[in-house]
Amino acid sequence: MRVVFFSAKPYDKQFFENLNKAHHHELHFLDVPLHADTAVLARSFDVVCIFVNDEASLAVIQQLADLNVQLLALRSAGYNHVDLTAAQKFKIPVVRVPAYSPYSVAEHTLALVLTLNRKTHRAYNRIREGNFSLNGLMGFDLHDKTVGLIGLGKIGFAAARIFKGLGCRVLGYDVLQQPEGREIGLKYTDLATIYSESDIISLHCPLTPDTFHIVNKTTIAQMKRGVMLINTSRGALIDTIAVIEGLKHEQIGYLGLDVYEEEGDLFFADLSDKVIQDDVFTRLLAFPNVLITGHQAFFTQNALHKIAEVTLQNITAFAQKEPLPNAVK
């Protein structure tokens, strides 16, 4: 099949071309994102493959249908950027990669926690400048701290195992309470308990209407003063303005983000020679207790290999008219 990739990077091309030797699809890579003005570039292609910040709205999907696109393949687990109702209306199946490497995201979560706590990023810069003072670098033992995990899919469970291994007390909230959680040793509880008892809160839930701005002015007020808040899931889980107020009043003591609500105009691009126009984002960067990475939690060799492998399997299954186990309903 003829496949066009939007928002493609050199590493996408590397992994997909290598694994496509077993599938024999015709792959074309575009570095532009998919939106209403670029959908026309899908002309003559059977499959459109997109990433997390591409836009598959009603208007875009209607254009893809008019161009006879047959399949929308996501290089991600999340699908909040896709209008599924529109896809169903225009009879374009949507497939995804439900689990590529939960360890990559869970381990990046730990990296954010450790860096914020022990301030290794600040220590690195000091040492390079010949400053060996320890003032301002004090952290705390993670052992015996309470970690609250909101969302217990594969990533949440991987994070739970990591924090249990560090001797933390782990609380968890999810709409489904799977037996695996208790086997790990975490305690299922409600959101109110997570907010009030956790020293560290980490978000691992998908973005849905129910989880949109799950961290907001009201919920922040319920948290322990000085809480560490980590988000490696989706930016819109957090009301950024409310979080800034929480930082200013020291209700939030540490903030680690790998995602941002308006990241589509920022992440995955080199803007080092430009003035960032997002005033909210630049305000976040001004806090010394905020650490932001550019949606790189997934970015390991293992994850990229799995994303390419499963995406190509999805496309091949569609081409051969086989069942699509990774279809999004």
Steps between C-alpha positions, in 0.01 A plus 500: 500500500607862450553655841567866581644596838427844642724660768772252402847535646827338388469235771149408376637447150788290632287255699210476252717448193702232674194303616307557176733256324268227627179681398579662162282809534584821315596753769518877461608729785391862551632720780187717500217432747158391387228765523233652279754685281731201445249217460516548123850349510335163562377494139573166329586324826311204646610548860570810709728445801501766773654579838372659820489866393346445159140608462240252378192715546167471319620741229825308451338157491242623249786614277675165538180321405465720191857403408410130533724437800408155628671478840620733776796347686614655828861476613380531859280342764292813564232608254358816653613693189269295275129565444390138521139584420612663175724205417208262546271724296739504206589131542870553566627243752738631767776276637751575774796359695339416834821406682846573362719524811339582833846488654627793294234737637511361854880531513483857368253574779761385749765710322286812546440418867868439577618806308251731668574353841881484489535796258758321290434732204595802711799321652625411150498864394668614823786255472569602140535859625732398783234550769513211748264647758219275621275785607155464348554141386352314796252224419312233694497120523239340277491203738177508705352786294143458374459495123153538348448367148194615305442252219603138527545360154825337394700820560342562837577146613859528377536823699345332805761222490782754476381703797430189707856390427622830646313432823215743438143462615301492176137608467309454176179617341335364188144442389591130472666331797697214351639222724850577369503815711465315826757244388747787453421622849330829421186610681197591292329810630298803393628826353436694821735269690764522228487880512514525880759230578745495209842665513533430126211483252561358154246501217470196274139517383375565145347834406122470493216741579508362856875555547530837325660738757481235770768712668335836555460773759268288714706181494828684554355650819437145628863394452774498761683828518826465308379203293701379204283477187609299194326472163631269227158425350307781325539873552131581538473288813635812671351848518828682444379836635387333823835321528688829461296646785579189705871550434486870586333428836729198565210257521685313224862456599626325185361463149625256237342507154570299189178625339334839475145600410609721208806299400394468137662834416819422693606140543693290245649813337822697547393849609832597657543800272142625537305692763242269657162669471323287762502719813360224721779261402771761554350573843540133590865512393562785744445280806815337643298200622352416159657247262362461148601249234361510146275191483797265507380248759419249224830562321701179538631258237267233636191719473576630151561146376169384647307800364630435148447126527138518621406785265624305198322186625179703528536625143582155365202346678275762342648444155443126530144554631584332831346592838641818657565424869639851555205683348363789704125477542 
